[in-house]
Amino acid sequence: MENYCISRFNCVRLKTREVLAGGLGIGGDNPIRIQSMTNTKTMDVKASVAQCIQLAEAGCEIIRLTAQNLDAAKALKDISKGFRAAGFQNPLVADIHFLPATAMEAVEHVEKIRVNPGNFSDKKKTALVEYTDSQYAEELDRVREKFAPLVKRCKELGRAMRIGTNHGSLSDRIISRYGDTPLGMVEAALEFARICRDLSYNNFVFSFKASNTKIMTATYRLAVKKMRAEGFDNPLHLGVTEAGFGLDARIKSAIGIAGLLADGVGDTIRVSLTEDPVEEVPVAMEFVKIAERLRAEKACPQIDEGLDFFSYSRRKSGAVEINGVKVGGDSVPSVAVFGKSQNAEFNFDSDGKCSGFKFAKPASAQELLNELSSAEAVAAEIPADLLPEFAGAIRGAGGKIVVCPSAPQGGRHAVGEARALAAGLKKLSIACPVWLKFDASKCVFPKGSEESKLNEASAYIGSLLADGIGDIASVEISANPERNAELALAILQGARARKSKAEYVACPSCGRTLYNIQETAAAIKARTQHLKGLTIGIMGCIVNGPGEMSDADFGYVGGAPGKINLYKNKTCVKANIPQEQAIEKLIELIKESGKWVEP
């Protein structure tokens, strides 16, 4: 089966060409670069320069600013001048949506331009849903006509570019042909890349961002495949867009970004938090540290997994009932802890016993059989390479076995070991459930902080869930079992495998944001966090907002200065609400929809 990375079992970085943004190299043999974006008003030159300095001093290597109109694009000249006068050479990036003219102004002042193929030239034409081949070709010619001048100017000035698609802002034209899908996101970017290549311009980076980690991971995997097929070796910028704030945003970001970095995919990253932009930088640094510690010079022995890496399907496993809880089959993943937690389906004591369910590390098939003789069910930690020796005992257990990947073996990293185990089970036609047990043996930084370990746990469990692997999950990074259960549930939710609490899809804000999104997000969470399973989108403007929160139950979107639009699913149901009334109106909408319960 065609792969998307050099190795799925250890971290060998995918080779890409070097792209230069000013004097900074991206891709090639360069380190993974860290980015962020200002949230000041771009026309406030003093505030924007000050925030650029703060980001640079925090370790941010590439800094993006929005150029939402011509005046903002012109302001980039003075921002760049002030930033350089302060002694900083970090490349600045102009973020462009909708207006090619702003790009032509911005390219004169900054080292890199980000364009969004979904709205750079295509317009929404709700009256025309389907495109014939000739209509599609005509629209593509219009795209080329508007985009080519920017490409030529970038080439003349030695500027870099990011061709960045967002799941939430694909054009009608792309959706009509490819759907609102990973394929649509990839094809949208490749259309622009082909124009660049026709004009002999290759100094560009790709990105394929989504707020849904499952979609984000699938899209980057598919992108690598399609890029290779067309001869593109440009660097990849990774990001989970609209990740939100706090713990859950960091978990989602680790699942998407650190998970791909562990596969050797990615050359530059941005962690999108609805917080002060400076807070994004240390989180991104942690992801890079994990990737650097995992990195290997060459691939370890590869295993045919028999998987289609480009379309999601959950690994088929037989259902096992343990203490009245169904594990495997079509059940959502269960949570286990060592200790006591009201949020865990399985509570193990320090000896690995859980009311008829045992955790064991058997050294032989006979030892496994001995464990089974005294338990209703056994979770057996087995190295992938020893799986054939245990196959007979597992089959003879009659559906009483849950298999747990061991610590990394044979040069593989922890995710690679779990993948090797799943591949072995498939080859042996064994369909028992799999327990993704993250403990110190899986850490590359076993003495790191809880946050560092949580990043690793999120990447480990999230990557495997993206492969469709995992029927039980556990996280052992805190001395508090209740905390471990909370973190496991948060990872399952971040990976879109199980919903257990309210979720917030929130943009990090930028110069386009029409209200104080950090304060508003905190206020909305305070009123709604008890609504288990509800997803609320909190978006600063309408550029990407409605699209990125398309799978949210309700949305709160900046529609105009001081005005908020409220959404139910994908539909705007109340527009231009005064901001001071908007949270109450959101609560009323939730109540009207029958989704409200009292705290």
N, C-alpha and C positions, 0 to 999 in steps of 0.2 A: 504494500500500500504506500502511495506517495506520501512523503512527510513534509512538515512545514519548518523543521529545524534540523540541525545536524545530529542531535541526539535528544531523545526524550528520557534518557536514563542518567545522564550527567550533563553538566552545564558547559557546553562548547559554544562560544559566541558565533552567531551567524555573521559571515563576512559581508560587509557593505562598502560602498565607495565612500570616500571622504567628501563632505560638503563643507564649504567654508562660509561662515557667517562673520564678516569682518575678518579678524585674525584667528577666530576660534574654529577648530575642526570638530565636526560632528560625524560619527561613524568612522569607518576605516579602523585604524589602530588606536583611536582616541578613547579616553575614558567615557563612560556613560555620563552625559551632560545633564545638569539639573536646571529646570526652568520654573518660572512662576509668572504671575501677571499682576500688574498694579490694579487697584480698585479705586484710585482717585479719578476725578474728572480730568480728562486729558488736557482740556483747555486751562486747567489750573496748573500752570507750568511749575510754580514753586513747590506745590504739594507733590506733583508727579516726580520731580527731580529728587525730592527728599525720600520718597518711597523707593525709587530706583536705587538710591544709595543704601537704604536700609536692607533691601534685598541682596544687593551685591555684598555688603558686609556680612550678611548671614550665610553666604556661600552660594547664592544663586548665580549661575553662570550665564544664563540667557534670560532677558526680561522683556515681557510683552506688554504693550499698551493698546487699548482700543482706539481705532480711528473711525468713529461712527459717522463722521461727516467731514466736509472739506476743511472747516475751521479746526477740527481736532487734528486732522492730518497735517495742517500747517503748523500747529503747535508743537509737533514732534521735532521741528527744527530747533526751537529754543530749548526743549527738553534735552535733546542730544547734546547741544552746546553746553548746557549747565552741568549735565552728568559728566561729560568729558573734562570740563574745567575743574571738577572735583577730583579728578585723577583716576577715573574708572574707564576701562576699555570694554566692558561687557557688551556684547552685541544687543541692540534693541530691535524689537520686532513690532511691526504694525499689524493689528488684527483687523481684517477687512471683511465686512458683510454688505452685500447689496449694491454698493456704489463703486464701480471701477474707477471713477474719477478720483475718489479718495486714495485708491491704491497708487495711481499715477503721481499724486502729490507726495504721498508718504514714502515712496521708494527713493525719493531724492534725499531723505533725511535719516533713514534707518538702515541697518545692515541686513534685515530680513523682512519679508512680507508673508503673512499667513492669509491664504485665500480659502474660502469655503465653497467648493464646487456646487453645493446645494443652493446657494443664493448669490453667487458672484455675478451671474448674468441671467440665469433662468428666473422667470417670474411665475408666481402661482396663477394658474388658469383653470379655475374650478369648473368652467363651462366645458373644458376639453379634457376628458378623462383618459381616452385612448389616443395613441399616436400611431399613424401608419408609418411604414418605413420611410416614405418620402418626407412626411412631416417631421419625423425624428431627425432625419439627416439635415433638413433645413434648420431646425433648432440648434443642432450641433455646429452648423456653419456660423450661426449667430454667436454661439459661445466662443468659437475660434476668433471671430472678428473682434469681440470685446476683450478677450484674454490675451491675444497675441501682442498687442502693444506693451502690456506689462511685462511679458516674458522677454521681449526684446530689450526693454529698458533695464530689467534686472541683469541681463547678459552684458549690456554696455557698461553698467556701473559695478559689476562684480557682486551683485546682491544675491543673497540666498532666498529661498522660498520654502514655505510649507504648504503642501496641498493637503488640507485637513478636512475630511468629511466628518459630519456628526450624524448619528442615528436619528436625531430629532429634526434635521433640517434638509432632508433629501428633497430634490425638486419633484414636481409633478411628472416631469418627463422621465426621470429615472424610475420613479415608483410605478409609472404606467407599464414599464417594460420588465423591471426586475423585482418590484415590490419593495416594501419597507423592510429590507433584509440585509444580512451581511454581504450578499452578492451585489445588491444595489449600492451599498456603501463603497465597495471595492471598485466597481465599474465606474462610479461617479468620479473617483480619484484618477483612475486610469485614463479616462477621457481627457482630463487636463494634462496628465503626464505625457500622453501621446502628442499633444500639441507642443509641449516643451521639447520633446525629442525631435519633432519635425523641424523645430527652429534651432536645433543643435545646442540646447540649453539643458544641462543636467545637474545644476547646483541646487537641487531641491530635496526635501524630506517629505515622507508620507506620514499621515496619522489617520486613525479610524476609531473615533471615540464614541462611547455609549455610556449611559448611566447604568444599564443592565450589564453586570459583569459577565454573564453567560454569553450575551451578544457580543460584548467587547472582545472576549477571548476568541470566540469563533471567527470574528471578522479579521483579527490580526493573523490568525492561522491561515485563513483563506487568502488573505492579502499576499502573504509570502509565496504561496503556491502560484497565484495568478501573476505576481510580479516576475517570478522566475520564468514562467512560461513565455512572458513577453520581453525578457531580457533586461528588466529593471533590477538594479542592485542598490537602490537608494536607501539611505538610513530610515529608520522607523522611530517616530516619536510616540511614546506610550502615555495613555491617560484614561482614567475612568472619569468621564465628565459628570458634572452635577452630583458628585458623590455625597455632598451634604456636610455635616459637622460632627465633631466629637468622635467617640469610639467607633460608631458604625461607619462613618466616612473613611476612617483609617483602615478598617477591616476590608471594606469594599475596594479601596485603592490597593491594598496589599494583595488581595485575591487576583485582581486584574493585572497590576503592574509587576509586582514581585513574582507572581506566578509565571508570566511570560519571560521575565529576565532569567528565571531559573532554567528555562528552556533555551537560553542563549539568544532570545529575540528581544531587540530593543537597543537603541543607541542614545536616546535622550528621553527624559521623563518629566512630567508635571503632575503633582498631586493637587487635585482641585478641592479645596476646603472652603466652606462658608465661614471663614474666620479671617483674621489678619493674614495677608499673603505671606508674611514672614514665617508664620507657623507651618507653612507647607514645606519649607526647605529642610528642616531636620528630619521630617518624615521621609522625604525623598532620599535623603542621605542614607537613612537606615536601609532602604530597599537596595540601594547601590552597594552598600557594605555586604549585604547578604549575597548578592550576585557575585561580587568579587571574591568572597570566601569560597563560594561553590565552584568558581570557574576552573575548568580543566583544559589542558592543551589539546587533547584529542579525545575522541569518543571512546567510551568503554564498549565492550561487546554488545551488539544490538540484538534485540529480540523482536520477532514478528508478532505484533500484537493483534493482527487481524482486525484493525479498527478503521473506520472512516473518520479521520480527524476533523473533517470539515462539515459535519452535520451531527447534531447532538442526538444521542440515544442512550438511555440509561441501561447499564449492564443488567442483564436478566439474572435474577437470583430466585431461588425457591424461598417461600415464606416459612419462617420458623416462629412459633409462638412460645414466648418465654414469660412466665409469670403473668400471663394474660395480655402481654404486649406482642403485637405482630411485628416481626423484623423481616426486612427484605420484601420481595414481591413488589407490589405497587405502593407500599407504605412509605410515608415520608421518613427520612432518617431519624433514628432515635438518638437520645443523648445519654451517655454513661458518665459517672464520676466515681472517684475513689474517695469515699466519705458519704455525707448525707446532704442531699439537695432536693427541695420540693420541685425543682424544675427538671430533674433527670428521671428518665424511665428506669434506669438501672443504677443502684447505689451499691458499690463494692466496698467491702471492708479492707483493712490493710493487708489481709492475707489473700485478697483476690476472690472473696466469696460474696455471692449476692443471691441469697434465698433461692438456691437450686441452680444458679448460673455461676460458673467459675471462670476466672481468667487464668490461663496457664501458659508457660513457655516450655513445652515438652521437648525433650532432647531426642526422643525416638517415637516411632509409631506406637510401640507398646506402652510407653509412658502416656501417650495421648489416650489410648484405650483405657488405661487405668484411671485417668482423670474422668473419663466419661462414665465409668461405672458408678461414680458417687455423685453425679450431678445431672440435673435435668438437661442442661446444655453447657457447652464449653466454648469459650473464646480462646483460640489457640494462636499464639504468635509464632509464625513459621517463616524462616528465610525462604525467599523465592527459589533459590538453588536447591533446597532440600525438599521442595514440595512433592516431587515424584515419590520420595520415600514415605511420605505421609498419605499418599493418595488413597491407598487401600483402607486405611483406618478412617479417613474422612468419609469415604463412600459407605463404609460399614456402620457409620454413626447414625445413619437413618435420619438425616435432617436435624441433628442436634449440635451441629458445629457452626460457629462463626469464625472466620479466619481473619487474623490481624497481621498486617505487614510488620516485619521485624525492623530493627535498626538497619541503616544502609549497609549493604554488602557488595562485594565484587566491584568496587570503584563507582558504584551508583550513588546518587544522592537519595534523600528520603523519598521524594516523589517517584524517582526512578525505581526504587525498590518496590514500592507499592504497585507501580505499573507492571513490573516484572512478575509480581505475584498474581495480579489479575490476568496477565497473559498466560501464565502457567495454569491457572484454574480453567481458563477457556480451552487451552490445548488438551487438558485432561477431562474436559466435559464435566467439570465440577461446578455446580451452580449455588454453592452455599453463600450466605451473606458475608459482606466484608466490613470490618470495623476499622475506621480511620482513627487510630489512637495516637495522638500527638503528645509526646513526653520528651524528657531531656535527651533521650537517645536519638531523636530526630533533629535536634537543634544544631545549627552550625555555631551559634553563640550560646552555649549552655549556661554561662554565667552572666548573660545579658539581663537587662531590665525586663519587667513584665511586658512593657510595650514592644521591646525588641523581640521577645519570644512570641508575642501575639502576632506580629508581622509574619514570622516564620510559620506559625500555626495556620494563619489565614491562607498563606500561599500554598501550604501543604494540602490542607483539606479542600480549599477552593479549587486548586488545579485538578485534583482527582475527581471532585464532583463535576467539573466541566467535562471530564472524560466519561462521566456517567458511572463512576465507581464510588461506592460508599452507602452503607445501610445503617451503620451506627457511627457516631462521632464522639470523640472525647478530647478535652484539652486539659493538660496537667501542667499549668504554669504558675498557679497560685496555691498558697497553703489553705485557701478557703474553698471548699468544694462548691459552695453556692456560686462563688465568683467563676469558677471553672465551668459550671453549667451555663451561666449567663453568657460567657464568652463563646462556648460551643454553639449555643442557639443563635448568637449574633452572627457567627461565621456561616451557619446554615442559611440564615436569612440573606446575608450579603451575597451568597452564592446562588440565590434564588432556588434553594432546595426545600425550604420550610419557612413559613411565616409564623412568628410567635409574639410579635409586638408591632406597634405602629412604626412605619418607615417614612423617612423624609428624603425626597429627591430635591436637592437644593443647589442652586448655582453658587459659585464662589464670589460672584459679583465682579464688576469691572466698571469702567467709566460710563457704560450704557445703563447701569442699574438705576432704577427710578425711585428707590426708597432705601432706608437702612435695613438691609436684608439680614444682617447678623442679629440685630435686636428683634426684628419681626420673626425670624425663625425661632429664636428662643421663646418668644411669647406664644407662638403657635404650638410649639412642643409642650409648653407648660399647660396649655388647655386641652391637648389632644393625645398626650403620650399614653393614656390609659386605654386607647381604642385599639385593642389587639387586632392585628392583621390589616389595618387600614394603611394605605399609602397616600401621602399628601405631597404634592409638588409645590415648591416655593421658589419662584423664578423672578429675577430682577427685571426682565424685559421680554419682549415677544420674539426676539431674534431666534433663539433656539429653545426657549422655554416650553411652549406648548408641545413641541415635538419630543423633547427629552423626557417630559413627564407624561408621555402618552399612555403609559400603563399605570398611571396613578389613578386613584379613585376620585380625588379632588385636587384642584390646583388653584394657587394664589399667584397671580402674575401681574407685574407692573405693566399697565397699559398706556399710561401717559403720566407726566409729572403730577404727583399727588393723587393719582387714580389707579384703582386695582380692578383687574378682571378676574372673575371666579369661574372655574371650570369644573364640570362633572365629567369624568373620563376624558374624552378628547374634545368635548363640546363646551364652548364658552356660553354660560347660562346667565351671567350677570356681568355687565360691563360698566366701566367708569364709576365705580363705587369710591366715594371719598376714603382716603387711606385710613383716617381715624375710625371709620365704621367697618372696615373690611374684615377684621378678624371676627367680629360679632356676626357679620353676614356669612362668613365661612361656616361658623358653628351652626347658624340657622339652616344653611344648605345641607350640612351633614345630618341634622335632625330631620329636615324635610324628606331626606332620602332614606330614612329609617336605619341609618348607620350609627346613630349616637346611643351610647349608654352612659349612665351617670358614673362619675369616678367612684 
